[in-house]
Amino acid sequence: MKKRVTGLGGFFFKTKDPDNIKKWYKERLGIPVDQYGWSFWWKDKEGNDCITQWSPFKDDTTYFQPSEKQFMMNFRVENLVELLKALKTEGVTIVGEIEEYDYGKFGWILDPEGNKIELWQPVDKAFL
């Protein structure tokens, strides 16, 4: 199997007031936030444009379920379907079904401590 994780796709966290926290990060740290948070652009080893997302979510979001943690990580992966098959055979809990959008495919797993991990096979050019 090829490399499983190729990078950090995003960091998501719960907050009481996403708009206020985005304003704080913009004013104090100069982060150029938008309605989703901050889209950080970078280049991979081959020089391709890549994106990593930082996003605050309202504290009552159900997106992190079944985890009750205050955060969720998103990892960039090369082949989501192949990876989920391998993880399932290794006894990893798969959450839900693969979802596909113009900007990539998504799948979810739980780590041993119940943290929900989002796996993303990106199509970064969809954001350009």
DSSP file with accessible surface (Angstrom, degrees, kcal/mol):
  #  RESIDUE AA STRUCTURE BP1 BP2  ACC     N-H-->O    O-->H-N    N-H-->O    O-->H-N    TCO  KAPPA ALPHA  PHI   PSI    X-CA   Y-CA   Z-CA
    1    1 A M              0   0  113      0, 0.0     3,-0.1     0, 0.0    82,-0.0   0.000 360.0 360.0 360.0 140.3    0.0    0.0    0.0
    2    2 A K        -     0   0  149      1,-0.2    77,-0.1     2,-0.1    76,-0.0  -0.042 360.0 -52.2 -65.4 178.9    1.2    3.5   -0.8
    3    3 A K        -     0   0  123      1,-0.1    75,-0.5    74,-0.0    76,-0.2  -0.251  51.4-153.2 -54.0 137.1    1.7    6.2    1.8
    4    4 A R  S    S+     0   0   87      1,-0.2    74,-0.8    -3,-0.1     2,-0.5   0.965  75.6  31.6 -82.2 -59.1   -1.5    6.5    3.9
    5    5 A V  E     +A   77   0A  64     72,-0.2    72,-0.3     1,-0.1    -1,-0.2  -0.872  55.9 179.8-105.7 133.0   -1.4   10.0    5.2
    6    6 A T  E     -     0   0A  49     70,-2.9     2,-0.3    -2,-0.5    71,-0.2   0.487  62.3 -43.4-108.2  -8.0    0.1   12.8    3.0
    7    7 A G  E    S-A   76   0A  22     69,-1.0    69,-2.9     0, 0.0     2,-0.6  -0.941  72.7 -57.1 165.2 177.8   -0.4   15.8    5.3
    8    8 A L  E     -A   75   0A  82     -2,-0.3    67,-0.3    67,-0.2     3,-0.1  -0.750  38.1-176.1 -85.6 121.5   -2.7   17.7    7.6
    9    9 A G  E     -     0   0A   1     65,-2.6    44,-2.8    -2,-0.6     2,-0.3   0.743  60.4 -34.6 -88.8 -28.4   -5.9   18.6    5.8
   10   10 A G  E     -Ab  74  53A   0     64,-1.9    64,-2.5    42,-0.3     2,-0.4  -0.959  40.3-129.7 178.5 163.3   -7.5   20.6    8.6
   11   11 A F  E     -Ab  73  54A  82     42,-2.2    44,-2.4    -2,-0.3     2,-0.4  -0.994  27.1-173.8-130.8 123.6   -8.1   21.2   12.2
   12   12 A F  E     +Ab  72  55A  15     60,-2.8    60,-2.8    -2,-0.4     2,-0.3  -0.946   5.6 175.3-120.6 140.1  -11.6   21.8   13.4
   13   13 A F  E     -Ab  71  56A  30     42,-1.8    44,-3.5    -2,-0.4     2,-0.3  -0.974  28.5-114.1-145.4 156.0  -12.8   22.7   16.9
   14   14 A K  E     + b   0  57A  33     56,-2.8     2,-0.3    -2,-0.3    44,-0.2  -0.667  35.5 169.5 -90.1 144.5  -15.9   23.6   18.7
   15   15 A T  E     - b   0  58A  28     42,-2.4    44,-1.6    -2,-0.3    45,-0.2  -0.984  41.9-123.1-150.4 153.9  -16.5   27.1   20.1
   16   16 A K  S    S+     0   0  163     -2,-0.3    44,-0.1     1,-0.3    -1,-0.1   0.860 107.4  21.5 -65.5 -36.3  -19.4   29.0   21.7
   17   17 A D     >  -     0   0   79      1,-0.1     4,-2.5    41,-0.1    -1,-0.3  -0.753  63.8-177.8-139.2  87.1  -19.2   31.8   19.1
   18   18 A P  H  > S+     0   0   23      0, 0.0     4,-2.5     0, 0.0     5,-0.2   0.875  86.1  52.2 -54.9 -40.4  -17.4   31.0   15.8
   19   19 A D  H  > S+     0   0  114      1,-0.2     4,-2.1     2,-0.2     5,-0.1   0.923 111.5  46.3 -64.4 -42.4  -17.8   34.5   14.4
   20   20 A N  H  > S+     0   0   94      2,-0.2     4,-2.4     1,-0.2    -1,-0.2   0.914 113.1  48.8 -66.2 -41.9  -16.3   36.1   17.5
   21   21 A I  H  X S+     0   0   40     -4,-2.5     4,-2.5     2,-0.2     5,-0.2   0.904 110.6  50.8 -68.5 -36.5  -13.4   33.6   17.7
   22   22 A K  H  X S+     0   0   19     -4,-2.5     4,-2.4    -5,-0.3    -1,-0.2   0.924 110.1  50.7 -63.8 -40.3  -12.6   34.1   14.0
   23   23 A K  H  X S+     0   0  111     -4,-2.1     4,-2.9    -5,-0.2     5,-0.3   0.920 109.4  51.2 -62.1 -42.7  -12.6   37.9   14.6
   24   24 A W  H  X S+     0   0  111     -4,-2.4     4,-3.0     1,-0.2     5,-0.4   0.940 111.6  46.2 -60.5 -48.3  -10.2   37.4   17.5
   25   25 A Y  H  X S+     0   0   62     -4,-2.5     4,-1.9     1,-0.2     6,-1.5   0.880 113.9  49.6 -63.7 -36.7   -7.8   35.3   15.4
   26   26 A K  H  X S+     0   0  119     -4,-2.4     4,-1.1     4,-0.2    -2,-0.2   0.952 117.5  38.8 -66.1 -47.8   -8.0   37.8   12.6
   27   27 A E  H  < S+     0   0  111     -4,-2.9    -2,-0.2    -5,-0.2    -3,-0.2   0.876 126.2  34.3 -72.1 -38.7   -7.3   40.9   14.8
   28   28 A R  H  < S+     0   0  143     -4,-3.0    -3,-0.2    -5,-0.3    -2,-0.2   0.835 134.0  21.5 -88.6 -34.7   -4.7   39.3   17.1
   29   29 A L  H  < S-     0   0  109     -4,-1.9    -3,-0.2    -5,-0.4    -2,-0.2   0.429  96.9-119.9-116.0  -2.7   -2.8   36.9   14.8
   30   30 A G     <  +     0   0   57     -4,-1.1    -4,-0.2    -5,-0.4    -3,-0.1   0.726  50.8 164.1  73.1  20.6   -3.6   38.4   11.3
   31   31 A I        -     0   0   20     -6,-1.5     2,-1.9    -9,-0.1    -1,-0.2  -0.598  40.3-131.2 -74.3 125.5   -5.3   35.2   10.1
   32   32 A P        -     0   0   85      0, 0.0     7,-0.4     0, 0.0    -1,-0.1  -0.509  37.6-173.5 -79.2  79.6   -7.3   36.0    6.9
   33   33 A V        +     0   0   32     -2,-1.9     5,-0.2   -11,-0.2     2,-0.2  -0.329  13.2 179.6 -76.5 154.8  -10.6   34.3    8.0
   34   34 A D  B >   -G   37   0B  74      3,-2.6     3,-1.0    -2,-0.0    -1,-0.0  -0.647  56.5 -65.8-132.0-164.2  -13.7   33.8    5.9
   35   35 A Q  T 3  S+     0   0  135      1,-0.3     3,-0.1    -2,-0.2    -2,-0.1   0.767 135.9  42.7 -62.2 -22.7  -17.0   32.2    6.6
   36   36 A Y  T 3  S-     0   0  148      1,-0.2     2,-0.5    19,-0.1    -1,-0.3   0.570 117.5-107.4 -97.4 -13.3  -15.3   28.8    6.9
   37   37 A G  B <   -G   34   0B   0     -3,-1.0    -3,-2.6    18,-0.2     2,-0.4  -0.981  69.2 -20.5 125.3-120.0  -12.3   29.8    8.9
   38   38 A W  E     -C   54   0A  69     16,-2.7    16,-2.5    -2,-0.5     2,-0.7  -0.987  45.7-155.7-135.3 126.2   -8.9   30.0    7.3
   39   39 A S  E     -C   53   0A  30     -2,-0.4     2,-0.6    -7,-0.4    14,-0.2  -0.886  17.3-158.7 -99.3 108.9   -7.7   28.2    4.1
   40   40 A F  E     -C   52   0A  99     12,-3.4    12,-2.1    -2,-0.7     2,-0.3  -0.821   6.0-153.3 -94.4 118.4   -4.0   27.9    4.3
   41   41 A W  E     +C   51   0A  94     -2,-0.6     2,-0.3    10,-0.2    10,-0.2  -0.734  24.8 153.5 -94.4 140.3   -2.3   27.4    0.9
   42   42 A W  E     -C   50   0A  70      8,-2.4     8,-2.9    -2,-0.3     2,-0.4  -0.918  37.9-110.0-152.6 173.3    1.0   25.6    0.5
   43   43 A K  E     -C   49   0A 123     -2,-0.3     6,-0.2     6,-0.2     2,-0.0  -0.925  23.7-138.7-114.1 138.9    3.0   23.6   -2.1
   44   44 A D    >   -     0   0   44      4,-2.0     3,-2.1    -2,-0.4     6,-0.0  -0.198  44.4 -82.9 -82.2-176.5    3.7   19.8   -1.9
   45   45 A K  T 3  S+     0   0  190      1,-0.3    -1,-0.1     2,-0.1    -2,-0.0   0.779 132.0  51.6 -60.4 -28.2    7.1   18.3   -2.9
   46   46 A E  T 3  S-     0   0  144      2,-0.1    -1,-0.3     1,-0.0    -3,-0.0   0.416 121.3-106.6 -88.5   0.3    6.1   18.3   -6.5
   47   47 A G    <   +     0   0   41     -3,-2.1     2,-0.2     1,-0.3    -2,-0.1   0.584  68.9 148.9  87.7   9.8    5.1   22.0   -6.4
   48   48 A N        -     0   0   90      1,-0.1    -4,-2.0    -5,-0.0    -1,-0.3  -0.518  54.1-107.0 -77.9 144.4    1.3   21.4   -6.6
   49   49 A D  E     - C   0  43A  63     -6,-0.2     2,-0.3    -2,-0.2    -6,-0.2  -0.514  44.9-179.5 -68.1 134.7   -1.0   23.8   -4.8
   50   50 A C  E     - C   0  42A   1     -8,-2.9    -8,-2.4    -2,-0.2     2,-0.4  -0.950  14.4-146.7-135.9 156.2   -2.5   22.3   -1.6
   51   51 A I  E     - C   0  41A   4     -2,-0.3     2,-0.4   -10,-0.2   -10,-0.2  -0.955   8.7-171.1-128.5 142.8   -4.9   23.5    1.0
   52   52 A T  E     - C   0  40A  23    -12,-2.1   -12,-3.4    -2,-0.4     2,-0.4  -0.994  20.1-143.4-127.9 137.5   -5.2   23.0    4.7
   53   53 A Q  E     -bC  10  39A  32    -44,-2.8   -42,-2.2    -2,-0.4     2,-0.5  -0.870  13.1-167.2-111.0 134.3   -8.3   24.3    6.5
   54   54 A W  E     +bC  11  38A  39    -16,-2.5   -16,-2.7    -2,-0.4   -42,-0.2  -0.980  24.7 172.9-112.9 120.3   -8.6   25.7   10.0
   55   55 A S  E     -b   12   0A  10    -44,-2.4   -42,-1.8    -2,-0.5     2,-0.4  -0.958  27.6-151.8-141.5 123.4  -12.3   25.9   11.1
   56   56 A P  E     -b   13   0A  14      0, 0.0     2,-0.3     0, 0.0   -42,-0.2  -0.716  20.9-161.3 -84.9 139.1  -14.2   26.8   14.2
   57   57 A F  E     -b   14   0A  51    -44,-3.5   -42,-2.4    -2,-0.4   -40,-0.1  -0.906  30.0 -94.2-117.0 149.8  -17.6   25.1   14.5
   58   58 A K  E >   -b   15   0A  95     -2,-0.3     3,-2.1   -44,-0.2   -42,-0.2  -0.319  40.1-116.9 -58.4 141.5  -20.5   26.0   16.8
   59   59 A D  T 3  S+     0   0   64    -44,-1.6    -1,-0.1     1,-0.3   -43,-0.1   0.685 112.2  57.0 -63.7 -14.8  -20.3   24.1   20.0
   60   60 A D  T 3  S+     0   0  118    -45,-0.2    -1,-0.3   -44,-0.1    -2,-0.1   0.294  78.0 135.2 -97.8  13.9  -23.6   22.3   19.3
   61   61 A T    <   -     0   0   30     -3,-2.1     3,-0.2     1,-0.1    -4,-0.0  -0.237  45.3-158.4 -59.9 146.6  -22.5   20.9   16.0
   62   62 A T  S >  S+     0   0   95      1,-0.1     3,-1.4     2,-0.1    -1,-0.1   0.383  72.0  96.7-101.5   0.9  -23.2   17.2   15.3
   63   63 A Y  T 3  S+     0   0   80      1,-0.3    -1,-0.1     3,-0.1    -2,-0.0   0.786  80.4  53.2 -62.8 -28.3  -20.5   17.0   12.7
   64   64 A F  T >  S+     0   0    1     -3,-0.2     3,-1.4     2,-0.1    -1,-0.3   0.553  93.0 156.5 -84.6  -8.3  -18.0   15.5   15.2
   65   65 A Q  T <   +     0   0  114     -3,-1.4     3,-0.1     1,-0.3    -3,-0.0  -0.299  52.2  32.4 -64.2 146.1  -20.3   12.7   16.3
   66   66 A P  T 3  S+     0   0   76      0, 0.0    -1,-0.3     0, 0.0    -2,-0.1  -0.998 113.5  75.6 -84.0  -1.8  -20.1   10.0   17.5
   67   67 A S    <   -     0   0    7     -3,-1.4    48,-0.1     1,-0.1    47,-0.1  -0.407  61.1-160.6 -67.8 145.0  -17.1   11.6   19.2
   68   68 A E        +     0   0  178     46,-0.2    -1,-0.1    -3,-0.1    -3,-0.1   0.208  51.8 122.8-107.1  13.6  -17.9   14.0   22.0
   69   69 A K        -     0   0   70     45,-0.3    -5,-0.1    -5,-0.2    45,-0.0  -0.246  70.0-123.5 -72.7 163.7  -14.5   15.7   21.8
   70   70 A Q  S    S+     0   0  108    -57,-0.1   -56,-2.8   -56,-0.0     2,-0.3   0.427  88.9  39.7 -88.5  -0.2  -14.1   19.4   21.2
   71   71 A F  E     -A   13   0A  68    -58,-0.3    45,-0.3    -7,-0.1     2,-0.3  -0.935  58.2-161.0-144.2 164.6  -11.9   19.0   18.1
   72   72 A M  E     -A   12   0A   0    -60,-2.8   -60,-2.8    -2,-0.3     2,-0.3  -0.973  13.6-144.9-148.0 136.8  -11.5   16.9   15.0
   73   73 A M  E     -Ad  11 117A  51     43,-0.8    45,-2.9    -2,-0.3     2,-0.5  -0.740   5.4-153.1 -99.6 151.7   -8.5   16.5   12.8
   74   74 A N  E     -Ad  10 118A   3    -64,-2.5   -65,-2.6    -2,-0.3   -64,-1.9  -0.995  10.6-163.0-123.6 125.5   -8.6   16.0    9.0
   75   75 A F  E     -Ad   8 119A  57     43,-2.8    45,-2.8    -2,-0.5     2,-0.3  -0.919  18.1-127.9-110.7 137.4   -5.7   14.1    7.3
   76   76 A R  E     -Ad   7 120A  13    -69,-2.9   -70,-2.9    -2,-0.4   -69,-1.0  -0.625  33.3-174.3 -76.6 136.2   -5.0   14.3    3.6
   77   77 A V  E     -A    5   0A   3     43,-2.7     3,-0.2    -2,-0.3   -72,-0.2  -0.924  28.6-138.0-132.8 159.5   -4.7   10.8    2.1
   78   78 A E  S    S+     0   0   81    -74,-0.8     2,-0.4   -75,-0.5    -1,-0.1   0.894  94.6  15.0 -84.1 -44.8   -3.8    9.4   -1.4
   79   79 A N     >  -     0   0   68    -75,-0.3     4,-2.5   -76,-0.2    -1,-0.2  -0.790  63.7-177.0-138.0  92.8   -6.4    6.7   -1.9
   80   80 A L  H  > S+     0   0    0     -2,-0.4     4,-2.9    -3,-0.2     5,-0.2   0.897  82.7  50.3 -60.0 -46.4   -9.3    6.9    0.5
   81   81 A V  H  > S+     0   0   52      1,-0.2     4,-2.1     2,-0.2    -1,-0.2   0.949 114.4  44.2 -60.6 -48.5  -11.2    3.8   -0.7
   82   82 A E  H  > S+     0   0   76      1,-0.2     4,-2.2     2,-0.2    -1,-0.2   0.912 114.2  50.6 -62.4 -42.3   -8.0    1.6   -0.4
   83   83 A L  H  X S+     0   0    5     -4,-2.5     4,-2.9     1,-0.2     5,-0.2   0.934 109.2  49.4 -64.6 -45.3   -7.1    3.1    2.9
   84   84 A L  H  X S+     0   0   16     -4,-2.9     4,-2.5     1,-0.2    -1,-0.2   0.902 110.0  52.0 -63.8 -37.4  -10.6    2.5    4.5
   85   85 A K  H  X S+     0   0  142     -4,-2.1     4,-1.9    -5,-0.2    -1,-0.2   0.936 112.4  45.7 -61.2 -46.1  -10.6   -1.1    3.3
   86   86 A A  H  X S+     0   0   20     -4,-2.2     4,-1.2     1,-0.2    -2,-0.2   0.928 112.7  49.7 -64.0 -44.2   -7.2   -1.6    4.9
   87   87 A L  H  <>S+     0   0   17     -4,-2.9     5,-2.5     1,-0.2     3,-0.3   0.896 108.0  54.1 -63.7 -38.2   -8.2    0.1    8.1
   88   88 A K  H ><5S+     0   0  150     -4,-2.5     3,-1.8     1,-0.2    -1,-0.2   0.924 106.9  50.4 -62.4 -43.0  -11.4   -1.9    8.4
   89   89 A T  H 3<5S+     0   0  121     -4,-1.9    -1,-0.2     1,-0.3    -2,-0.2   0.757 107.0  56.8 -66.8 -21.4   -9.4   -5.2    8.1
   90   90 A E  T 3<5S-     0   0  105     -4,-1.2    -1,-0.3    -3,-0.3    -2,-0.2   0.362 123.7-105.2 -88.6   2.2   -7.2   -3.9   10.9
   91   91 A G  T < 5 +     0   0   65     -3,-1.8     2,-0.2     1,-0.3    -3,-0.2   0.566  67.6 151.4  87.9  10.5  -10.2   -3.4   13.2
   92   92 A V      < -     0   0   42     -5,-2.5     2,-0.5    -6,-0.2    -1,-0.3  -0.548  50.9-113.6 -76.4 138.6  -10.5    0.4   13.0
   93   93 A T  E     -E  110   0A  79     17,-0.6    17,-1.8    -2,-0.2     2,-0.4  -0.605  27.8-153.9 -75.2 121.6  -14.0    1.7   13.4
   94   94 A I  E     -E  109   0A  56     -2,-0.5     2,-0.6    15,-0.2    15,-0.3  -0.828   6.0-149.4 -95.1 135.2  -15.3    3.3   10.2
   95   95 A V  E     -E  108   0A  27     13,-2.9    13,-0.6    -2,-0.4    -2,-0.0  -0.919  52.4 -37.0-110.1 119.8  -17.9    6.0   10.7
   96   96 A G  E    S-     0   0A  53     -2,-0.6     2,-0.3    11,-0.1    12,-0.1  -0.161  86.6 -55.4  70.7-162.7  -20.6    6.5    8.0
   97   97 A E  E     -     0   0A 157      1,-0.1     2,-0.1    10,-0.1     9,-0.1  -0.775  59.3 -84.8-115.0 159.8  -20.0    6.2    4.3
   98   98 A I  E     -     0   0A  65     -2,-0.3     2,-0.4     9,-0.1     9,-0.2  -0.381  41.9-157.1 -62.8 136.5  -17.7    7.9    1.8
   99   99 A E  E     -E  106   0A  85      7,-2.4     7,-3.1    -2,-0.1     2,-0.4  -0.958   4.0-155.7-118.0 140.2  -18.9   11.3    0.6
  100  100 A E  E     +E  105   0A 137     -2,-0.4     2,-0.3     5,-0.2     5,-0.2  -0.956  17.9 163.3-123.9 134.8  -17.7   12.8   -2.6
  101  101 A Y  E >   -E  104   0A 102      3,-2.7     3,-1.7    -2,-0.4    -2,-0.0  -0.832  54.8 -91.2-134.9 175.1  -17.6   16.4   -3.7
  102  102 A D  T 3  S+     0   0  144      1,-0.3    24,-0.2    -2,-0.3     3,-0.1   0.792 126.5  49.4 -59.3 -29.4  -15.8   18.5   -6.4
  103  103 A Y  T 3  S-     0   0   86      1,-0.3    20,-2.1    23,-0.1    -1,-0.3   0.297 124.3 -67.2 -98.5   8.3  -13.0   19.1   -3.9
  104  104 A G  E <   -EF 101 122A   3     -3,-1.7    -3,-2.7    18,-0.3     2,-0.4  -0.772  52.0 -65.7 140.5 178.8  -12.5   15.5   -2.9
  105  105 A K  E     -EF 100 121A  53     16,-1.8    16,-2.7    -5,-0.2     2,-0.4  -0.853  40.9-158.4-106.2 145.2  -13.7   12.3   -1.2
  106  106 A F  E     +EF  99 120A  18     -7,-3.1    -7,-2.4    -2,-0.4     2,-0.3  -0.962  15.6 167.2-128.4 142.5  -14.2   12.1    2.6
  107  107 A G  E     - F   0 119A   1     12,-2.2    12,-3.6    -2,-0.4     2,-0.4  -0.940  19.4-142.3-143.7 163.1  -14.3    9.2    5.0
  108  108 A W  E     +EF  95 118A  10    -13,-0.6   -13,-2.9    -2,-0.3     2,-0.3  -0.975  16.8 173.6-135.6 145.6  -14.3    9.1    8.8
  109  109 A I  E     -EF  94 117A  20      8,-2.2     8,-3.0    -2,-0.4     2,-0.4  -0.871  25.8-124.1-136.3 169.4  -12.8    6.8   11.4
  110  110 A L  E     -EF  93 116A  34    -17,-1.8   -17,-0.6    -2,-0.3     6,-0.2  -0.966  19.2-141.1-116.3 137.3  -12.4    6.7   15.2
  111  111 A D    >   -     0   0   47      4,-2.2     3,-2.3    -2,-0.4     6,-0.0  -0.354  42.0 -88.5 -83.8 174.7   -9.1    6.4   17.0
  112  112 A P  T 3  S+     0   0  141      0, 0.0    -1,-0.1     0, 0.0    -2,-0.0   0.729 128.4  52.3 -59.9 -20.1   -8.8    4.2   20.1
  113  113 A E  T 3  S-     0   0  149      2,-0.1    -3,-0.0     0, 0.0     0, 0.0   0.322 122.6-101.6 -97.9   7.6   -9.7    7.2   22.4
  114  114 A G    <   +     0   0   27     -3,-2.3     2,-0.4     1,-0.3   -45,-0.3   0.586  69.5 150.0  87.0  10.8  -12.9    8.0   20.4
  115  115 A N        -     0   0   12    -48,-0.1    -4,-2.2   -47,-0.1     2,-0.4  -0.638  45.7-130.2 -76.0 128.4  -11.5   10.9   18.5
  116  116 A K  E     - F   0 110A  18     -2,-0.4   -43,-0.8   -45,-0.3     2,-0.5  -0.666  23.7-162.8 -79.4 129.0  -13.3   11.2   15.1
  117  117 A I  E     -dF  73 109A  10     -8,-3.0    -8,-2.2    -2,-0.4     2,-0.5  -0.969   7.6-147.2-116.3 126.5  -10.7   11.6   12.3
  118  118 A E  E     -dF  74 108A   4    -45,-2.9   -43,-2.8    -2,-0.5     2,-0.5  -0.819   9.7-156.9 -93.8 129.5  -11.7   12.9    8.9
  119  119 A L  E     -dF  75 107A   5    -12,-3.6   -12,-2.2    -2,-0.5     2,-0.5  -0.934  11.6-169.1-107.7 130.7   -9.8   11.4    6.0
  120  120 A W  E     -dF  76 106A  10    -45,-2.8   -43,-2.7    -2,-0.5   -14,-0.2  -0.972  22.5-164.2-129.8 121.4   -9.7   13.5    2.8
  121  121 A Q  E     - F   0 105A  52    -16,-2.7   -16,-1.8    -2,-0.5   -43,-0.1  -0.866  40.3-149.2 -96.1  96.2   -8.6   12.6   -0.7
  122  122 A P  E     - F   0 104A  28      0, 0.0     2,-0.3     0, 0.0   -18,-0.3  -0.269  34.2-163.5 -78.6 156.2   -8.3   16.1   -2.0
  123  123 A V    >   +     0   0   56    -20,-2.1     3,-1.6     1,-0.1     4,-0.3  -0.828  21.2 178.6-123.9  81.7   -8.8   17.8   -5.3
  124  124 A D  G >  S+     0   0   18     -2,-0.3     3,-2.2     1,-0.3     4,-0.4   0.839  70.9  68.0 -59.4 -33.0   -7.1   21.0   -4.3
  125  125 A K  G >  S+     0   0  162      1,-0.3     3,-1.1     2,-0.2    -1,-0.3   0.734  84.6  72.9 -63.2 -18.2   -7.5   22.6   -7.7
  126  126 A A  G <  S+     0   0   50     -3,-1.6    -1,-0.3     1,-0.2    -2,-0.2   0.748  94.9  53.5 -66.2 -20.0  -11.2   22.7   -7.1
  127  127 A F  G <         0   0   85     -3,-2.2    -1,-0.2    -4,-0.3    -2,-0.2   0.575 360.0 360.0 -88.4 -13.7  -10.5   25.6   -4.7
  128  128 A L    <         0   0  130     -3,-1.1    -3,-0.0    -4,-0.4     0, 0.0  -0.396 360.0 360.0 -78.0 360.0   -8.6   27.7   -7.1
